[in-house]
Amino acid sequence: MKKLCLLAAIPVLLAVFILPGCSKNEKAKTVAILTPYLSSTTTKQMADILEVNIKAKGWNPITVDTKNDFAVLASRMEDLVTSKVDAIVIISADPSQIADQILLADAAGIPVFGCDSGFIEGITVNATSDNYQMSELITNFLFDKMNHAGNLVILTHRPHPGIFRRNEKLDEILAHNPNIKVVTEQHIDVPNPIDNARTVMENTLLGNTGDGAITAVWCAWDEAAIGAVQAINDAGRQGIIVTGIDGNAQAKEYIDQGSAFIGTIEQNFSGMAEIVIDQLEQHFNGVKLTRGDKYAPATLYQK
């Protein structure tokens, strides 16, 4: 009888060991996180959130920062495709600059997710904010504060796909505000955008010293705005107002202090990272994802 009972138990034991997902030898998923801009406060914030949540899911994160070098980004992405990672996430990067590598990954069955990046062919899902809506909100807020007249300085970084859209909406609204004159539009280098914006703004202030020569500064993101505000403070210039987009902690601190920084759009960066994690989990569970952008809501922050 004991022998018969033991034999009867064998199929049950085998069933336990062959259940899907129960094997101790099952390989954990590897998710690569790539960005050229880890020095950016908001990019680092998203990377950190992704890493924490990837580990919490039992997956293995690999984070790669190429320090503003897209050639290295492309090369590292090819290496990751060759090593057969399970998914790739690109943060705050223009996907058109690594389009071939994205298609290579897609063809290899490796999904590529964007986090505050753009959506092009080969991307599975890009989690972002609605950049047109954010730009419309902050631009109308600034122009109302200017009484729709005056001299405007623009600090931007058009290579970033999200910022490019913000500038497109700014250009559209400017076309309907003929009494607002653009003094200059200046490109701000990344990394070190705060220092670069500060230097650019210092030079812009020196070149426009007359009363009312500069009414406002429209900045495509907060770090550029922070640099501009620091230059304005150092120069002792009064009557200039500044806006940004992102809602990072330093920007909100300047706004709360009543500085020249009067408003920003607070992006939901944690929400973007959470969208990516959710989409990754669905993919790993065999769900067929709908390709395209997915938006995390953003709100106006002012004193």
Salt bridges, closest charged atoms under 4 A:
ASP48 OD2 - LYS44 NZ 2.96
ASP65 OD2 - LYS67 NZ 3.77
ASP106 OD1 - ARG291 NH2 2.96
ASP116 OD2 - HIS160 NE2 3.94
ASP144 OD1 - HIS148 NE2 2.70
ASP171 OD2 - ARG158 NH2 3.32
GLU172 OE2 - LYS169 NZ 3.06
GLU185 OE2 - ARG158 NE 2.83
ASP189 OD1 - HIS187 NE2 3.20
GLU202 OE2 - ARG198 NE 3.80
ASP234 OD2 - ARG198 NH2 2.26
GLU266 OE2 - LYS252 NZ 2.74
GLU281 OE1 - LYS57 NZ 3.07
